[in-house]
């Protein structure tokens, strides 16, 4: 009996083990089927028709005809056409000041006067030296006359009585005459020197009166009576004068990026803070070739002439000038944004052109450059227009631009055509 019982238990255990393995296998099969179903559903959601993004929507603007003005902005200051600093060549004490700021002065008018007492004494001394030199000339002339008479007498005696006068006596008399002639020449030179010294002292006396070198207006007065002027090293500035304030200049700095568009004779307008609602006309008279660097920025000094008959402009005023660099009439104009736009750079177009999931996973090869890169290599410019709701490139030649609009000088673009300026949105 025991052997029979043992065999039945083994069979029972075998059946139970086989049943457990079957349930585990069924569970694994159900799990695999669930994962596969989830993958199928995900693939259907991703690849079903209509899931791909539809064609993007674009913003467009019409090509138009009109006038275009290109301006260059610059800032600077108002300056007189001729500004003169008046100083003194002489040192001394200011005795009087005869003008004030804003006074109109004439050429040669006395502005200030130095103390001249020392200069007058110097002139008197020079007069005395000149008189002494002139007296010395008269004295030397008399000596020359005396020496010449003495020589002639000795020569006459020697001629009448042979041997009465020795040759050495005649030679000594002749030498005395030559010395007298030299002394006379030296006396004449002393007269010339004394005369020059007198004229110099008289010039210094004249320079003690500080005079205006131009017709103009006193912009600044920098001295007061009683002050000492020391002109030993350099001439001190006593007054600043401006000539003819009815004609002024603008000194503006034009940036190096804009200087190629600026040249003599161009028209401009400018404003000043004192009259913000008023625009003054001006004209460029000079563009400097030499550069100037301020805070690391390279610019070029440009001078503009302006009429100031009403004297509303004053030296030193800050100006903001708009220089007319180019002006075209009845030109074909497109928004500058249209020249910068390219559909290849939009995310929707890039995603659409990249294909489906499989194509995105596979490597792509191209032997030819894209239209955008080819255009960049050739230097051509183009805009995009919509044809059958698709962007199509149109090659153009661009002219001047004011930043917002650009002149089109060549190509197939025509007025009233709509050009793409940017991506608007994408329909779902």
LINVENRA-V482557 format. One record per pair of residues at least 24 apart in sequence whose C-alpha atoms are under 7 Angstrom apart, sorted by the first residue. I is the first residue (numbers start at 0). GAP is how many residues later the second one is. D is the distance in whole Angstrom. If there is no record, write none. Layout:
i=<I:I>
gap=<GAP:GAP>
d=<D:D>
This chain:
i=<52:53:53:53:54:55:55:55:55:56:56:56:56:57:57:57:57:57:58:58:58:58:58:59:59:59:59:60:60:60:60:61:61:61:61:62:62:62:62:62:62:62:62:63:63:63:63:63:64:64:64:64:64:65:65:65:65:65:66:66:66:66:67:67:67:68:68:68:68:68:69:69:69:69:69:69:70:70:70:70:71:71:71:71:71:72:72:72:73:73:73:73:73:73:74:74:74:74:74:75:75:75:75:75:75:75:76:76:76:76:76:76:76:77:77:77:77:77:77:77:77:77:77:78:78:78:78:78:78:79:79:79:79:79:79:80:80:80:80:81:81:82:82:82:83:83:83:84:84:84:84:85:85:85:85:86:86:86:86:86:87:87:87:87:88:88:89:89:90:90:90:91:91:91:92:92:92:92:93:93:93:93:94:94:95:96:96:99:99:100:100:100:100:101:101:101:102:102:103:103:103:104:104:104:105:105:105:105:106:106:106:106:107:107:107:108:108:109:109:109:109:110:110:110:111:111:112:112:112:113:113:115:115:118:118:121:122:122:122:125:125:125:126:128:129:129:129:132:132:132:133:135:136:136:136:139:139:139:140:142:143:143:143:146:146:146:147:213:214:215:215:215:215:216:216:216:217:244:244:245:245:245:245:246:246:246:247:247:247:247:248:248:248:248:249:249:249:250:250:250:250:251:251:251:252:252:252:252:253:253:253:253:254:254:254:255:255:255:260:261:262:265:265:266:266:267:267:267:267:268:268:268:269:269:269:269:270:270:270:271:271:271:271:280:281:330:331:331:331:332:332:332:332:333:333:333:334:334:334:335:335:335:335:336:337:337:337:337:338:338:340:340:382:383:383:384:384:384>
gap=<375:372:373:374:371:292:369:370:371:366:367:368:369:362:364:365:366:367:361:362:363:364:365:358:359:360:361:357:358:359:360:354:355:356:357:270:271:351:352:353:354:355:356:268:269:270:351:352:265:266:267:268:350:263:264:265:266:267:261:262:263:264:259:260:261:255:257:258:259:333:254:255:256:257:331:332:251:252:253:254:186:250:251:252:253:248:249:250:178:179:180:246:247:248:177:178:244:245:246:174:175:176:177:242:243:244:173:174:175:239:240:241:242:170:171:172:173:236:237:238:239:240:241:169:170:171:172:236:237:162:163:165:168:169:235:162:166:167:168:160:161:158:159:160:156:157:158:152:154:155:156:151:152:153:154:148:149:150:151:152:122:143:147:148:142:146:118:141:138:139:140:136:137:138:133:134:135:136:131:132:133:134:130:131:129:127:128:118:121:117:118:119:120:115:116:117:114:115:112:113:114:110:111:112:106:108:109:110:105:106:107:108:103:104:105:102:103:99:100:101:102:99:100:101:97:98:95:96:97:94:95:89:92:82:86:79:75:78:79:68:71:72:71:65:61:64:65:54:57:58:57:51:47:50:51:40:43:44:43:37:33:36:37:26:29:30:29:29:28:25:26:27:28:24:25:26:24:63:66:61:62:63:65:59:60:61:57:58:59:60:54:55:56:57:53:54:55:50:51:52:53:49:50:51:46:47:48:49:45:46:47:48:43:44:45:42:43:44:64:63:24:58:59:56:57:53:54:55:56:52:53:54:49:50:51:52:48:49:50:45:46:47:48:25:24:76:75:76:83:72:73:74:75:71:72:73:69:70:71:67:68:69:70:84:45:81:82:83:43:44:80:81:36:35:36:33:34:35>
d=<6:7:6:6:6:6:6:4:7:6:5:5:5:6:6:4:5:7:6:6:5:6:5:6:5:4:5:5:6:7:7:5:5:4:6:6:5:7:5:5:5:6:7:6:5:7:5:6:6:5:5:6:7:6:5:5:7:7:6:4:5:6:6:5:7:7:6:4:7:7:6:6:5:6:6:5:6:5:5:5:7:6:5:7:6:6:5:6:6:6:5:6:5:7:5:6:6:5:6:7:5:4:6:6:5:7:6:5:7:5:5:5:6:7:6:5:6:7:5:5:5:7:7:6:5:6:7:5:6:6:7:6:5:6:6:7:7:5:6:6:5:6:4:6:6:5:6:6:6:5:6:6:6:5:6:6:5:4:5:7:7:7:6:6:6:6:7:6:5:5:5:6:5:7:6:6:4:6:5:5:5:6:5:6:5:7:6:7:7:5:6:6:6:6:5:6:6:5:6:4:6:6:6:6:7:6:4:7:5:5:4:5:5:5:6:5:5:6:6:4:7:5:5:7:6:5:6:5:6:5:6:7:7:7:6:7:6:6:7:7:6:5:6:6:6:5:6:6:6:5:6:6:6:5:6:6:6:5:6:6:6:5:6:7:6:5:6:7:6:6:5:4:6:6:5:6:7:7:7:6:4:5:6:6:5:5:6:5:6:6:6:6:5:6:5:5:6:7:6:5:7:6:5:6:6:5:5:6:5:5:6:7:6:4:7:6:5:7:6:6:6:6:7:6:6:7:6:4:6:6:5:7:6:5:4:6:6:6:7:7:6:5:7:7:5:6:6:5:7:6:6:5:6:6:6:7:6:5:6:7:5:5:5:5:6:6:6:4:6:5:6:6:7:6:6:6:5:6>
